[in-house]
Amino acid sequence: MNLLIQEINQRKPHFVCKNTGHELLLIPLKDNVADFNQYLVLNELGAFIWEQIDEDCSLEALQDAIFNEFDAPLAQIEQDLVKFIPELHQYTCAK
């Protein structure tokens, strides 16, 4: 899982983000131009995860950050991350 997180981090420069208030639009860049036909909408938690991912990020660090920011049990956080990180990886690395 940590490898997927690091690969997502490496792809972050290939995306531009637009905060719409309650959601974050994740828009891929193609030839330095935003491709609005293929954007991904992240809810508050998804946006928080995206913003937390950096070169030092790990699954454990994400779990701790989410636990400290949101009112959710650790078991639920882990379950959600195990599902969300591969989906985010598929989106970011397929572009």
PLY file of the C-alpha trace (Angstrom):
ply
format ascii 1.0
element vertex 95
property float x
property float y
property float z
element edge 94
property int vertex1
property int vertex2
end_header
0.00 0.00 0.00
2.88 2.38 0.77
4.22 1.83 -2.76
0.87 2.90 -4.22
0.90 6.02 -2.04
4.39 6.92 -3.24
3.41 6.39 -6.88
0.38 8.66 -6.37
2.71 11.29 -4.91
4.99 11.06 -7.94
2.00 11.72 -10.23
0.62 14.70 -8.26
2.47 17.28 -10.42
0.46 15.99 -13.40
-2.80 17.19 -11.86
-4.33 20.51 -10.99
-6.83 20.84 -8.15
-9.84 23.11 -7.93
-11.58 23.47 -4.57
-15.32 23.98 -4.99
-16.07 24.41 -1.30
-17.18 20.94 -0.27
-15.35 19.01 -2.98
-12.01 18.99 -4.72
-11.81 18.55 -8.49
-8.73 16.60 -9.51
-8.00 17.49 -13.12
-5.28 15.78 -15.18
-2.85 17.86 -17.20
-2.03 16.86 -20.76
0.72 18.84 -22.43
0.43 21.37 -19.56
-3.27 21.92 -20.34
-6.06 20.88 -17.99
-8.23 18.09 -19.39
-11.67 18.92 -18.02
-13.20 15.88 -19.73
-11.58 13.47 -17.27
-11.69 15.11 -13.84
-12.29 13.26 -10.58
-14.45 14.70 -7.79
-13.13 14.08 -4.27
-15.31 14.59 -1.22
-13.96 16.19 1.95
-12.19 13.04 3.11
-10.79 12.24 -0.34
-9.49 15.80 -0.64
-7.91 15.55 2.81
-6.16 12.32 1.81
-4.92 13.88 -1.47
-3.51 16.85 0.42
-1.78 14.61 2.98
0.05 12.52 0.38
3.66 13.65 0.05
7.09 12.02 -0.29
7.12 11.00 3.40
3.55 9.69 3.49
2.69 6.15 4.55
-0.51 4.25 5.21
0.07 4.61 8.93
0.63 8.38 8.63
-2.61 8.72 6.65
-4.51 6.70 9.24
-3.18 8.90 12.06
-3.93 12.14 10.19
-7.50 11.05 9.40
-8.06 9.85 12.95
-6.89 13.23 14.30
-9.00 15.24 11.83
-12.23 13.22 11.59
-14.41 11.45 14.10
-14.06 7.87 12.86
-12.88 4.59 14.37
-9.43 3.38 13.29
-10.82 0.12 11.90
-13.15 2.06 9.59
-10.36 4.40 8.51
-8.12 1.46 7.63
-10.92 -0.27 5.72
-11.72 2.90 3.75
-8.06 3.55 2.92
-7.52 -0.02 1.71
-10.36 0.57 -0.74
-9.67 4.22 -1.68
-5.89 4.23 -2.21
-5.96 1.61 -5.03
-8.81 3.49 -6.72
-6.93 6.79 -6.48
-3.78 5.06 -7.74
-5.63 3.62 -10.71
-6.98 7.07 -11.64
-3.74 8.99 -11.18
-1.43 6.45 -12.77
-3.66 5.66 -15.74
-3.52 9.26 -16.97
0 1
1 2
2 3
3 4
4 5
5 6
6 7
7 8
8 9
9 10
10 11
11 12
12 13
13 14
14 15
15 16
16 17
17 18
18 19
19 20
20 21
21 22
22 23
23 24
24 25
25 26
26 27
27 28
28 29
29 30
30 31
31 32
32 33
33 34
34 35
35 36
36 37
37 38
38 39
39 40
40 41
41 42
42 43
43 44
44 45
45 46
46 47
47 48
48 49
49 50
50 51
51 52
52 53
53 54
54 55
55 56
56 57
57 58
58 59
59 60
60 61
61 62
62 63
63 64
64 65
65 66
66 67
67 68
68 69
69 70
70 71
71 72
72 73
73 74
74 75
75 76
76 77
77 78
78 79
79 80
80 81
81 82
82 83
83 84
84 85
85 86
86 87
87 88
88 89
89 90
90 91
91 92
92 93
93 94
